[in-house]
């Protein structure tokens, strides 16, 4: 038996739906921040990065 295979297909479908809803909410928040001129913050491999309103990426905290 494959250990990675979902035991219940309905559980898998619900997880995919929850992920879709979460992704949509994140995109909406990012768009709103861009409209309002607020930097978006991201974490990658434990390091913080910021997307400035002009689209530039930086590791310098613009909130300090």
Phi and psi restraints in degrees (value plus and minus 20) as a CYANA .aco file:
   2 UNK   PHI     -95.6   -55.6
   2 UNK   PSI     101.2   141.2
   3 UNK   PHI     -86.0   -46.0
   3 UNK   PSI     -48.3    -8.3
   4 UNK   PHI    -104.1   -64.1
   4 UNK   PSI     -30.6     9.4
   5 UNK   PHI     -95.2   -55.2
   5 UNK   PSI     111.6   151.6
   6 UNK   PHI     -82.6   -42.6
   6 UNK   PSI     119.5   159.5
   7 UNK   PHI     -97.0   -57.0
   7 UNK   PSI     -45.6    -5.6
   8 UNK   PHI    -156.4  -116.4
   8 UNK   PSI      96.3   136.3
   9 UNK   PHI     -82.2   -42.2
   9 UNK   PSI     -51.9   -11.9
  10 UNK   PHI     -86.6   -46.6
  10 UNK   PSI     -58.0   -18.0
  11 UNK   PHI     -82.1   -42.1
  11 UNK   PSI     -62.9   -22.9
  12 UNK   PHI     -81.6   -41.6
  12 UNK   PSI     -65.6   -25.6
  13 UNK   PHI     -82.3   -42.3
  13 UNK   PSI     -60.9   -20.9
  14 UNK   PHI     -86.0   -46.0
  14 UNK   PSI     -59.0   -19.0
  15 UNK   PHI     -83.0   -43.0
  15 UNK   PSI     -61.7   -21.7
  16 UNK   PHI     -83.1   -43.1
  16 UNK   PSI     -61.9   -21.9
  17 UNK   PHI     -84.4   -44.4
  17 UNK   PSI     -63.0   -23.0
  18 UNK   PHI     -82.6   -42.6
  18 UNK   PSI     -61.8   -21.8
  19 UNK   PHI     -83.0   -43.0
  19 UNK   PSI     -60.9   -20.9
  20 UNK   PHI     -82.3   -42.3
  20 UNK   PSI     -63.6   -23.6
  21 UNK   PHI     -83.2   -43.2
  21 UNK   PSI     -64.2   -24.2
  22 UNK   PHI     -82.8   -42.8
  22 UNK   PSI     -63.4   -23.4
  23 UNK   PHI     -82.2   -42.2
  23 UNK   PSI     -61.1   -21.1
  24 UNK   PHI     -82.8   -42.8
  24 UNK   PSI     -62.6   -22.6
  25 UNK   PHI     -83.5   -43.5
  25 UNK   PSI     -60.2   -20.2
  26 UNK   PHI     -84.3   -44.3
  26 UNK   PSI     -66.1   -26.1
  27 UNK   PHI     -80.4   -40.4
  27 UNK   PSI     -60.6   -20.6
  28 UNK   PHI     -83.7   -43.7
  28 UNK   PSI     -63.6   -23.6
  29 UNK   PHI     -84.2   -44.2
  29 UNK   PSI     -61.1   -21.1
  30 UNK   PHI     -81.5   -41.5
  30 UNK   PSI     -65.2   -25.2
  31 UNK   PHI     -82.6   -42.6
  31 UNK   PSI     -61.8   -21.8
  32 UNK   PHI     -84.0   -44.0
  32 UNK   PSI     -63.1   -23.1
  33 UNK   PHI     -79.6   -39.6
  33 UNK   PSI     -62.8   -22.8
  34 UNK   PHI     -81.8   -41.8
  34 UNK   PSI     -63.7   -23.7
  35 UNK   PHI     -81.5   -41.5
  35 UNK   PSI     -56.5   -16.5
  36 UNK   PHI    -109.3   -69.3
  36 UNK   PSI     -22.6    17.4
  37 UNK   PHI      56.5    96.5
  37 UNK   PSI       6.3    46.3
  38 UNK   PHI    -122.1   -82.1
  38 UNK   PSI     110.7   150.7
  39 UNK   PHI     -82.8   -42.8
  39 UNK   PSI     124.9   164.9
  40 UNK   PHI    -112.4   -72.4
  40 UNK   PSI     118.9   158.9
  41 UNK   PHI    -128.4   -88.4
  41 UNK   PSI     118.4   158.4
  42 UNK   PHI    -154.2  -114.2
  42 UNK   PSI     131.1   171.1
  43 UNK   PHI    -139.6   -99.6
  43 UNK   PSI     110.6   150.6
  44 UNK   PHI    -156.4  -116.4
  44 UNK   PSI     100.6   140.6
  45 UNK   PHI      33.4    73.4
  45 UNK   PSI      19.1    59.1
  46 UNK   PHI      60.6   100.6
  46 UNK   PSI     -17.2    22.8
  47 UNK   PHI    -130.6   -90.6
  47 UNK   PSI     116.7   156.7
  48 UNK   PHI    -106.3   -66.3
  48 UNK   PSI     117.6   157.6
  49 UNK   PHI    -150.2  -110.2
  49 UNK   PSI     133.4   173.4
  50 UNK   PHI    -147.9  -107.9
  50 UNK   PSI     114.8   154.8
  51 UNK   PHI    -119.6   -79.6
  51 UNK   PSI      93.9   133.9
  52 UNK   PHI     -96.5   -56.5
  52 UNK   PSI     142.4   182.4
  53 UNK   PHI     -76.0   -36.0
  53 UNK   PSI     -46.1    -6.1
  54 UNK   PHI    -104.1   -64.1
  54 UNK   PSI     -18.3    21.7
  55 UNK   PHI      74.5   114.5
  55 UNK   PSI     -29.3    10.7
  56 UNK   PHI     -90.1   -50.1
  56 UNK   PSI     119.9   159.9
  57 UNK   PHI    -120.2   -80.2
  57 UNK   PSI     120.3   160.3
  58 UNK   PHI    -168.4  -128.4
  58 UNK   PSI     139.1   179.1
  59 UNK   PHI    -123.4   -83.4
  59 UNK   PSI     -15.9    24.1
  60 UNK   PHI    -106.3   -66.3
  60 UNK   PSI     110.8   150.8
  61 UNK   PHI     -92.7   -52.7
  61 UNK   PSI      92.6   132.6
  62 UNK   PHI     -96.8   -56.8
  62 UNK   PSI     -26.1    13.9
  63 UNK   PHI    -110.6   -70.6
  63 UNK   PSI     -27.8    12.2
